[in-house]
Amino acid sequence: MKTFLFALGHPAHYHLFKNIANMLKTDGHKVIFVITPKDILENLMILNNEEYSVLAKKKVNENILSKITKVIFSTKSLCKIVKSQNVDLLIGCLPQIAYCGKVLSIPSIFVGEDDFSITWMQGIITYPFANHILAPSSTNVNPFSFKKIAYLGYNELTYLHPNHFIPNKAIVEKYFSTVKPYFILRFAQLNAYHDLGVNAINTQTAQKLVDILNPYGDIYITSERELEPQFEQYRIKINPLDMHHVMAFASLYIGDSQTMAAEAGVLGTPFVRFNDFVGKIGYLKELEDVYKLGFGIKTSEVSKLYSTIEELLQMANRRKIFQNRRATMLSDKIDCSAFFTWFIENYPESKRILKADPDYQLNFK
């Protein structure tokens, strides 16, 4: 039996690792979760009856000094947990695992899918200390490519691959009728360091989207930020455990969130992503340009946003077309949860196997 520690800092990180953790437990290993709470992450842990430790809570109006202090103290807390639990391998999306691993001579695997050019600050303070960077083949982590272990997939496929997720319309109907087509609008908070200066959907744009969509079906808005009064009638609160079922049966997803756009894409739900990250993130470019599962539109091209949505609304057999595109994408990709589980469970031998034969991962279909 081995002990594996997973470090999470975003709700998507729990989804990323939940199946992997369960598979490792089934194989007789011990799994430990540590988190730095963000958005609904802690709520997800509670809803799933997961045991976890909180490394550090986010405070209001943090400055650079307070953030550095928080990282130092949370790394110390992590090291205490790691030593007391005899952890064999550190995996996750927090820089603290790299620091703790270096101090205690325990290997660390940083898991990410954003290009270095987007999350360069995190990369600079994390990648030099991590043993490996586990990332999609479409993700560019230069100048740390020598540490990259590339896999044929996306983070979102660890939990939305058909081997692990089957959409259930009955779950959607707990919230609303699915007789009419419906559209999901998502407004993200965009308050991370790499979001500074990034524009997204504003009030005027949101109103125009509502006006375009209204004749075609029902509109549901899920938002991290405050909504103007005119949009409150469209707001819907969905149990985080049910959100992917709701997205799977939507006619369109439109939003400024990267993760939810990718989730829609791998589910075969057409997505339209509207923010200033368009063209800069490798895995989303692949979903958009190679597999044609969605559209990324810059905020300087608002008229293109409207025309793209109108074209999608008029597309005959839209769902069938996008499900076929999804099938093409899935045929090129692997079961990422199965692959991650094998890699973690058999590390470091798995690293040597992949280095000698990168196509070994094709065994995990």
N, C-alpha and C positions, 0 to 999 in steps of 0.2 A: 504493500500500500504506500502511496505517495500523498503528499499534502501540497495542494495548489492554492495560491492566493490570487484572487481577481480584484483589481482596483477599478472602480467606476466613478465617473464624474458627470454623467449625462444620462437621461432616461434611455436613450438608444443603446447605451453601453450595457444596460441590464438585458435588453432584448438580445443584443449581440452574444452574450455569454450564457444566457439561461439554459439553452438546450445542451450546450457543451458541458456546463456544470452538472446537469442531470445525468448526462452520459458517463461522465467521470465518476459520479457517485455510484451509478449502476455497476461500474467496473470495480467498485470497492475502494475508491480513493476518497480522501477527505478534501472538501472544498471550503474555502473561506472567502467571504465577501467583505471588502472595505469600500466605503464611499465618501465622497465629498458631495453633499446634497445639491442638486440643481433641479429647478422646476418640479416635476412630479416623480423624480427618481426615488426618493424615500417612500413615497406613497406606493409606487410599484413594488418595492421590496416588501412592504407590509401586506399589500393585497395578495402577494404570492407566498406569504408566510415564510419569507427568507430570513435567516439570521444574518446580521451584519454589524459591523462596527463603523462608527462615524469618525473619520480622521480629522475633519475640520468643517465647520459650518461657514457658509458665505455670510459676510457682514455687509451692512449698508455703507456705501461711500468708502470702500476700501481704496487705499492709495498703494503706490508701489512698495513702500516700506512695510506696510501691514501685510501685503500679499507675500513678500519675501519671508517675513516673520512667521506667517501661517504655514508656508511650505516647510520651513525649518522644523517647527514644532510638530507638524503632521508627519514629517519624515521620521522624527524620533519616535512618535507614537506607532508608526508602521513597523519600525525596527523592533520595538518591544513585542508586538504581536507576532512578527515573523520568527523571532528567537524563541518565544514561549511555545509556539505551535510547530516548531521544527519544519518550516516551509521548505519545500524542495525547489519550487519554481514560482516566479512572480510573473503574472500576466495582467495586462490591462492598458488603460488609457490615461493614467496619471503619471506625471514625471517622478513622483515620489518612489515608484517602484524601481526606477533606474538608480536613484541615489541610494536607496536602501540596499539594493542588490550589490552595488559597487562596494558599499561599506562592509557588508556581511559576506561578500564573495558568493552570492547566490545569483544564478542567472536570471535575467529579466527579459521579457519579450513585450515590447510596446506594440500595441495593435492600433492601427489608424488607417484611414482611407483618404484623408485630405492631402493635397500636394504640399510639399515643403514651402513653396512660394506663398501659400495661403496661411499656413500655421507656422511660419518661420520662427516666431518667437518661442513657441513651445518646442519646436525642433532643435533650436540652438541650445536650450537649457536641458533637453532630455536625451536626444539621440547620441551625443558623445558618451553617455554613461550606460545606455541600454545595450544589451548584447545583440539583440536583433530587432528589426522592425518588420512586423508581419502586416503586409498591405496588398491590396489588389494589384494585379499586373498592370492596370491602367493608371496607377498612382505613381507620381514622380517624386521621389524623396531625395533627389540630388541636393547637396553633395554627399549624402549618406547612403547612396545606392549599394555600397559594398556591405551594408548591414541588412539590406532588404531581403526578406523571404517573400517572393511573389506568389500569389495564388490566383487561380482563375475563378474569380467571383467578386462579390461585394459583401461588405459587412451585413447588409440587409438580407442577404440570402442565407445567413446563419439561422434566421428565424422565419423567413417567408418562402423558403424553398418548399416545393410541394411535398417533399418527404417529411416536413415538420409542421406545415400549416395548410389546413383545408378551410377555405372561407365558408361560413355558415350564415345563410340568409336569415334564419330564425333569430340569431343574435341581433342582427340589424333591426328586425321588426320589433324588438323590445323598445326601440327608440322612436321609430316612425314607420309608416307604410312604405313599402318598396314598389307599389303599383306604378307610381309615376317615376320617371327618371329623376335622379337627384345629383347635386353637385356639391363638392366639399371645397370651401375656401379656407385657407389657413394663413393667419397673420402671425409671424414669428416675432419674438422680442428683439432679436439682433443686437444683443448687448455684450457679446464676447469681445475680447481685444481685437480679434481679426475682423469684427463687424464694424469697426470704427470707420465712419465716412461712407458706409454702404447704404444706398437708397433701396427702397422696396415699395410695397403697395401703400399708397397714401389714401386719404379720405376720398378725394376726387376720383381716383382710379377705382377704388372699391365700389363707389356708387355706380360708375359706368359698368363694372362687371355685373353687378346685381341687375341693372337695367337690361343688359344683353341676355343674361341667363334666365330671367324670370319667365318669359313665355315658353320655355322649353322644359321646365321641371321645378322641383323644389330646391331651395338653397339652404345649406347649413354652414355656419361659420364656426370654426374653432380658433380661438385666439389666445396668444400669450400676453398681448397688450390690451389696454382698455379700448373698448369699442365706443364709437359715437352713438348717440341715442337712436339714430335711424337704422342702425344695424342690429340692435339688440333683439329684434323680432326673429332674426335668423340664427342667433347664437344657440348652440347646442352643447350640453355637457355630456360627455361620453366616458364611461368607465375606461381607463387607459388599457385594460385588458381586452376591450372590445373594438378598439379603434381600427385595427387592421381588417377586421371583418367589414366594418362600415366602408373603409376605403376600397376594398376589393370589389364591391358591387356599385360603386359610384360611377356615374357616366363620365365625369371629368374631375380631376383634382387641379386646383389653381392656388398657388401660394408663393410665399417668399422664403419658405423653409427648404434647406437642402435635403435633410434626411427624409422628410415626408414625401418630397418629390421622388427620391430614389425608391422609397417604399412603394409608392404608387406604380412606378415603372416596373419593378420586379413582379408586381401583382398583375400587370397587364392593364392597369387603369391609365388612360391617357393623362399626362400631366403637363401643365404649363407653369414654368418656374420664372418668376419675375423679380430679379434683383441684380446687383452689380457684380456678382460672382460669376455670371454667365461667361463661358469660354475659358475659365481659369481653373476648373476642377476636373481632373482627368476622368474619374469614374462616371461623373454626370455627363461629360462630353461623350463618353462611350455609349451610355444609355440613349443619349439624344441623337448622336450623329451616326453611330454604327447600327444600333438596333431600332432606331426611330420610335422609341417608346414614349417620348415626350419632347417638349420644346423649351429651350432656355432663351429668354428674351431680356435684353438689357433695359434698364429703366429709361434710357434715352430714346427707346423705340416703343413708346406707349401705343401708337397707332397700330404697330405690328402685333402687339399683345391682343388688341381687340379683334383684328382681322383673323389672327390665328385661331382664336376661340370660336369665332363665327364659322370658320371653315370646318373646324372639328364638329360643331353642332350640326352642320349640314352633311357630314360624311355618312354615306350609306354603309351599313354593316360595320360600323365603327368598332363595336366590341369584338366582333369576330376578327377583324383586321389586327387589332392590338393584341388579342390573345394569341394569334398566330405569330406575331412578332415576339411576344414573350416566349413562346415555345422555341423559337430560333435561338434566343438568348440563352435559355436554359440548356439547350443542347450543347452550347459552347462552354458552359460553366459546370462547376462541381457542386456537390453537397458540402457546403462550407463548414457546417457544424461537424459532420463526420470527419472531414479533413482536419479541422482544428483539434478535435478530440484526439485523433491519431497522433498529430504532431506533438501535442502537449504531453500525452501519455507516454510517448516513446522518445521524448527528448533526453539526451542530445543525439541519439542514433538517428532519429527522424531528420535532423538537420543534415547529417552526412548522406543519408539516402537521397534527399532532395537535391543536394549539391551535385551528386553524381548523376542523378536522373530527374530533372525538373518535371518530366511528364509522369512521374510516379503518382502524382496527385490525381491523375485521370482515373485511378482506381476508385475514387470517391465520387461516383456519379449518382 
